[in-house]
């Protein structure tokens, strides 16, 4: 059966694009963080949607599981096969064409293997903006972004990837092609099938193309770093900026002093905007369709009033593009500084924005009671309620020995997330890594509905098995 399937797949994609040699397959089998390496029958690299459909049809006939894969930047083991070696990896990297740009409709039709950065640049060349922005945008693909409903730094203004997509092309688990590439903002003709596949992590079908929303390029973009005394002050400042700046407020990132000290210790060449240290910092991004002077006045006035009112302690407003890039690099280098410092226990969570200060206070205290002097690396997209709440060992404690407490730390954090009506996954997805956690915290009726959808669309259970459910 295996030989006949491989022969059929070889006939579809050509011998050069069916990989069965172990060393050549290796990069496709290990997750981005290098924590897990699976096994596979083969890696298949189709060139177009019709080839994807033929591959899925062949695998369905042979009852062979399929693991769809994009840029391999996922963080929850969602795009790597398990250790059984029974699945094929379906890499979509060759589906990398931008099929059409429609400036009048403000849409772009792209294939799933397009790199996010390339989509951003194509929009820019057309005088438009595709606002999805992630640290991995130079290597992640739009198919993976859609399959995980990626977030990023501009969700506050533009929404998650789900909000940036109008239509999809999908190969179903039966090998049929659903052409839903409609650039419509209103289409009230029954079930929103598009919504089922976005965020499904390849467990219901294979996204092969999408119609994306485009926006006008802003005339001005301004960045400020604001020093604060607490997360509660950060929440107050957010409300003030939303009231004064409205939709111009594009990004609002929270970073603790510990985060920036960590960055400074491992990346000493990055900016240090303040001579003093403050407990918390907010990185504020404003983009406006009006003149730069108007946007600058708006931001400086709002931040100045926050300082005068005692909400903020100090602030630096970037005076140039290079200064703005420098401020953002401080935020973007936090994960890199964490990696340089050693392994830690990571949590990608979301909460009602109003409850974030109480969550941080409560969870910090619970962790200190259980693991005295442990170090919390808390940062993230406060504007949309998404925190990266990571826990590092106390000074002098080995990372390996502290990781032995991973389950206990995770239980404290996730129980607290549930108590504050939050989610254990904000933007990274569930994959295989958080599958058991999902079963622990999702209400039974939600899980039952999800299983019913899975059974209806993928009755053979061949689409990315073992992920989410």
C-alpha positions in Angstrom: 0.0 0.0 0.0 2.8 2.4 0.9 4.7 1.8 -2.3 1.6 2.3 -4.4 0.7 5.5 -2.6 4.2 6.9 -3.1 4.1 6.0 -6.7 0.8 7.8 -7.1 2.1 10.9 -5.3 5.3 10.8 -7.4 3.1 10.8 -10.5 1.3 13.9 -9.3 4.2 16.1 -8.2 7.2 14.6 -10.0 10.1 12.7 -8.4 11.9 15.9 -7.5 9.1 17.1 -5.2 8.5 13.8 -3.4 11.0 13.6 -0.6 11.6 10.2 1.1 15.3 10.4 2.0 15.7 10.9 5.8 18.3 13.7 5.7 16.2 15.7 3.2 13.0 15.2 5.2 14.6 16.2 8.5 13.9 19.9 8.3 10.2 19.3 7.8 10.0 17.0 10.8 11.2 19.2 13.7 9.3 22.0 15.3 10.6 25.6 15.2 11.9 25.5 18.9 13.6 22.2 18.3 11.6 20.4 21.1 10.1 17.6 19.0 11.0 15.6 15.9 8.4 13.4 14.3 8.6 10.9 11.5 6.8 10.7 8.1 6.4 8.4 5.1 7.3 11.3 2.8 7.3 15.0 2.3 5.2 16.1 -0.7 5.6 19.6 -2.3 2.8 20.3 -4.7 2.9 23.2 -7.2 -0.8 24.2 -7.3 -4.2 23.6 -5.9 -5.0 20.8 -8.3 -2.0 18.8 -7.2 -3.0 19.4 -3.6 -6.4 17.9 -4.4 -4.9 14.9 -6.1 -2.6 14.3 -3.1 -5.4 14.5 -0.6 -7.6 12.2 -2.8 -4.8 9.6 -2.9 -4.2 9.8 0.8 -7.9 9.5 1.5 -8.1 6.4 -0.6 -5.1 4.9 1.2 -6.3 6.1 4.7 -3.0 7.9 5.2 -2.9 10.9 7.5 -1.9 14.3 6.1 0.0 17.0 8.0 -0.3 20.4 6.2 2.8 22.6 6.6 3.7 26.2 5.8 6.7 28.2 7.0 7.3 25.9 10.1 7.3 28.8 12.5 4.4 27.5 14.7 4.9 27.2 18.4 2.5 24.4 19.5 3.6 21.4 17.4 0.7 22.0 15.0 2.6 21.4 11.7 4.9 18.5 12.5 3.9 14.8 12.3 3.9 12.5 15.3 6.4 9.8 16.0 4.4 7.0 14.3 5.8 7.6 10.8 2.4 6.9 9.2 1.6 10.4 7.8 2.8 12.4 4.8 3.8 16.0 5.3 2.1 18.3 2.8 4.3 21.4 2.3 2.6 24.3 0.6 5.7 26.4 0.1 5.6 26.1 -3.7 2.1 27.6 -3.8 3.6 31.1 -3.6 1.9 33.2 -6.3 0.1 36.4 -5.7 -2.8 35.8 -8.1 -4.4 39.2 -8.2 -4.5 42.7 -6.6 -7.7 44.7 -6.9 -7.0 48.2 -5.6 -10.6 49.4 -6.2 -12.0 46.6 -4.1 -9.0 46.8 -1.7 -8.3 43.1 -2.0 -5.4 40.8 -2.8 -5.7 37.1 -3.8 -2.7 35.0 -2.7 -1.7 31.4 -2.5 -1.2 29.7 0.9 2.6 29.4 0.5 3.2 33.2 0.1 5.6 34.6 2.7 3.8 37.2 4.8 6.6 39.8 4.2 6.2 39.3 0.4 2.5 40.0 0.7 3.2 43.2 2.7 5.6 44.3 0.0 3.2 43.6 -2.8 0.5 45.6 -1.1 3.0 48.5 -0.6 4.0 48.5 -4.3 0.3 48.8 -5.1 0.0 51.8 -2.8 -1.9 49.8 -0.1 -1.3 48.2 3.3 -1.7 44.6 4.4 -1.5 45.2 8.2 -0.8 41.7 9.6 2.7 42.0 11.2 4.5 39.3 13.2 8.0 38.7 14.4 8.3 35.7 12.0 6.9 37.6 9.0 10.1 37.0 7.0 9.5 33.2 7.0 5.9 32.4 8.0 3.3 31.8 5.3 -0.2 33.2 4.9 -1.7 29.7 4.9 -0.2 29.1 8.3 -1.3 32.5 9.5 -4.9 31.7 8.5 -4.8 28.2 9.9 -3.7 29.5 13.3 -5.6 32.8 13.1 -2.4 34.6 13.9 -2.5 37.9 15.7 0.6 40.2 15.9 1.1 43.8 16.8 -1.7 45.6 15.0 -4.7 43.5 16.2 -5.9 46.5 18.2 -6.8 48.4 15.0 -7.1 45.8 12.3 -8.0 42.5 14.0 -6.6 39.0 13.8 -5.9 37.2 10.5 -9.6 36.1 10.5 -10.7 39.7 10.2 -8.3 40.3 7.3 -9.7 37.5 5.1 -12.7 37.7 2.9 -12.6 34.4 1.0 -10.8 31.1 0.9 -9.9 28.3 -1.5 -9.8 25.0 0.3 -9.1 21.4 -0.6 -11.5 19.3 1.5 -10.6 16.1 3.3 -12.2 14.2 0.3 -9.9 15.9 -2.2 -12.5 18.3 -3.6 -11.7 21.9 -4.2 -14.0 24.5 -2.6 -13.6 27.8 -4.5 -14.7 30.4 -2.0 -12.4 33.2 -3.3 -15.0 35.9 -3.1 -13.9 39.5 -2.4 -17.2 40.3 -0.7 -17.7 42.2 2.5 -21.3 41.1 2.6 -22.4 37.6 1.7 -25.4 36.4 3.8 -26.0 33.2 2.0 -25.9 30.5 4.7 -23.2 29.1 6.8 -19.9 31.0 7.0 -17.8 28.1 5.8 -14.7 30.3 5.7 -14.8 30.7 9.4 -14.6 26.9 9.9 -11.2 26.6 8.2 -9.5 29.7 9.7 -8.0 28.7 13.0 -8.6 25.0 12.4 -4.9 24.3 12.1 -5.3 22.1 9.1 -7.6 19.6 10.9 -10.6 20.1 8.6 -9.1 20.8 5.2 -6.2 22.4 3.4 -6.3 26.2 2.7 -4.6 26.8 -0.7 -5.5 30.4 -1.4 -7.2 33.4 0.2 -8.7 36.8 -0.6 -7.2 39.3 1.8 -8.3 42.8 2.8 -6.1 45.8 1.9 -6.1 49.2 3.5 -4.8 52.7 2.6 -1.2 53.3 3.5 -1.1 55.6 6.5 0.4 59.0 5.9 2.1 59.1 9.3 3.2 56.5 11.8 4.5 57.5 15.2 6.0 55.5 18.1 6.3 56.3 21.8 7.7 54.5 24.8 5.9 55.5 28.0 7.2 54.7 31.5 4.6 53.6 34.0 4.4 52.5 37.6 2.1 49.5 37.2 -0.1 47.5 34.8 -3.1 49.3 36.2 -1.5 52.6 35.0 -1.0 51.0 31.6 -4.7 50.2 31.4 -5.6 53.7 32.4 -3.2 55.1 29.7 -4.8 52.8 27.1 -8.2 54.1 27.9 -7.0 57.7 27.6 -5.3 57.0 24.3 -8.3 55.3 22.9 -10.5 58.2 23.8 -8.1 60.9 22.4 -6.7 59.0 19.4 -9.5 56.8 18.4 -8.8 54.5 15.4 -5.4 56.0 14.9 -4.2 53.9 17.9 -2.7 50.9 16.0 -0.5 49.1 18.6 -0.2 49.1 22.4 2.4 46.8 23.9 3.1 46.2 27.6 6.6 45.3 28.8 7.9 44.9 32.3 11.2 46.3 33.5 12.5 42.8 33.9 11.8 42.2 30.2 13.8 45.3 29.2 16.7 44.5 31.6 16.8 41.1 30.0 17.0 42.6 26.6 19.7 45.1 27.7 21.9 42.3 29.1 21.9 40.3 26.0 21.6 43.0 23.3 23.6 46.0 24.8 23.6 47.8 21.4 19.8 48.4 21.5 18.5 51.7 22.7 18.1 52.6 26.4 15.6 55.5 26.2 15.5 56.2 30.0 18.3 56.8 32.5 16.1 55.5 35.3 14.2 52.2 35.6 10.4 52.0 35.9 8.2 49.0 36.8 6.4 48.9 33.4 6.5 50.4 29.9 3.9 50.8 27.2 5.0 50.9 23.5 2.5 53.0 21.6 2.0 53.0 17.9 -0.1 55.6 16.2 -0.9 55.6 12.5 -2.9 58.3 10.8 -4.4 59.2 7.4 -3.7 62.8 8.2 -0.5 64.7 8.2 2.5 63.8 10.3 2.3 67.0 12.2 -1.3 66.3 13.2 -0.5 62.8 14.3 2.5 64.0 16.3 0.4 66.7 18.0 -2.2 64.2 18.9 0.2 61.7 20.4 2.4 64.2 22.2 -0.7 66.0 23.7 -2.2 62.7 24.9 1.1 61.5 26.4 1.8 64.9 27.9 -1.6 64.9 29.7 -1.0 61.4 31.0 2.3 62.6 32.6 0.7 65.7 34.0 -2.1 63.7 35.4 0.2 61.2 37.1 -0.9 58.3 34.9 2.6 58.1 33.2 6.0 58.8 34.7 8.0 59.7 31.6 7.9 59.2 27.8 10.0 59.2 24.7 8.5 59.9 21.3 10.5 58.7 18.3 11.7 61.6 16.3 12.6 59.5 13.2 11.9 56.2 11.5 15.2 54.8 12.8 14.3 55.8 16.4 10.9 54.1 16.0 12.6 51.0 14.7 14.9 51.0 17.7 12.0 51.2 20.1 10.2 48.3 18.4 13.4 46.3 18.4 13.4 46.4 22.2 10.0 44.8 22.2 10.8 42.3 19.4 14.0 41.2 21.1 12.4 40.0 24.3 11.8 36.5 23.0 15.4 36.4 21.7 16.7 37.6 25.0 14.7 34.9 26.8 16.1 32.2 24.5 19.7 33.5 25.2 19.1 33.4 28.9 17.9 29.8 28.8 14.7 27.8 28.7 11.6 29.0 30.4 8.0 28.1 30.7 5.9 29.9 28.2 2.2 30.8 28.2 0.3 32.6 25.3 -2.9 33.8 27.0 -5.7 36.3 26.5 -7.9 38.0 29.0 -10.5 40.7 29.1 -8.4 43.9 28.9 -10.0 45.3 32.0 -8.9 42.3 34.1 -5.2 42.2 33.1 -3.9 44.2 36.1 -5.7 41.9 38.6 -4.6 38.8 36.7 -0.9 39.8 36.8 -1.1 40.7 40.5 -2.9 37.5 41.5 -0.8 35.2 39.3 2.5 36.7 40.2 1.7 36.2 43.9 0.6 32.6 43.4 3.8 31.8 41.5 6.0 33.4 44.1 4.2 31.5 46.9 4.8 28.2 45.1 8.3 29.0 43.6 9.9 31.8 45.6 12.1 34.2 43.5 10.9 32.8 40.2 11.2 35.4 37.5 8.1 36.3 35.4 8.7 37.6 31.9 5.4 39.3 31.2 4.9 41.3 27.9 2.5 41.4 25.1 -0.4 43.1 23.2 -2.2 44.7 26.1 -4.4 46.6 23.6 -6.1 43.4 22.6 -5.8 41.4 25.8 -3.0 39.1 24.8 -0.1 38.5 27.2 3.0 36.3 26.8 3.3 35.3 30.4 6.5 33.4 30.8 8.2 32.0 33.9 12.0 31.7 34.3 13.8 30.0 37.2 15.0 31.9 40.3 18.6 33.2 40.1 21.0 30.4 40.6 18.6 27.6 39.8 19.3 25.5 36.8 16.9 25.8 33.9 16.7 22.0 33.6 15.7 21.5 37.2 13.1 24.3 37.0 11.5 22.8 33.9 10.7 19.8 36.0 8.0 22.0 37.6 6.5 22.8 34.2 3.2 21.1 34.9 2.8 22.8 38.3 3.6 26.2 36.9 1.3 25.7 33.9 -1.5 24.7 36.2 -1.2 27.8 38.4 -1.1 30.1 35.3 -3.9 28.4 33.4 -6.2 28.0 36.4 -5.8 31.7 37.0 -6.5 32.4 33.3 -9.7 30.4 33.6 -10.6 32.2 36.9 -10.3 35.6 35.1 -12.5 34.4 32.1 -9.5 34.2 29.7 -8.2 31.8 27.1 -5.1 29.5 27.3 -4.2 30.3 23.7 -4.4 33.8 22.3 -2.6 33.6 19.0 -0.4 30.5 18.9 -3.1 27.9 18.5 -3.6 24.5 20.2 -1.7 22.0 18.0 -0.5 18.9 19.9 1.2 20.9 22.7 -2.0 22.3 24.2 -4.5 19.6 23.2 -4.9 18.2 26.7 -5.1 21.7 28.2 -7.9 22.5 25.8 -9.8 19.4 27.0 -9.3 20.5 30.5 -10.6 24.1 30.2 -13.2 24.0 27.3 -16.8 23.3 28.3 -18.0 19.9 27.3 -20.6 21.3 25.0 -18.0 23.2 23.0 -15.8 20.2 22.6 -18.8 18.1 21.5 -19.6 20.7 18.8 -16.0 20.8 17.6 -15.9 17.0 17.4 -19.1 17.0 15.4 -17.7 19.4 12.9 -14.5 17.4 12.6 -16.5 14.2 12.1 -18.7 15.8 9.4 -15.8 17.4 7.4 -13.1 14.8 8.0 -14.9 11.5 8.7 -11.8 9.4 8.0 -9.8 11.5 10.5 -6.8 12.0 8.1 -6.4 15.7 8.4 -3.7 16.6 10.8 -4.7 14.0 13.4 -3.8 14.5 17.0 -4.0 18.3 16.7 -6.6 20.4 18.7 -8.8 17.3 19.5 
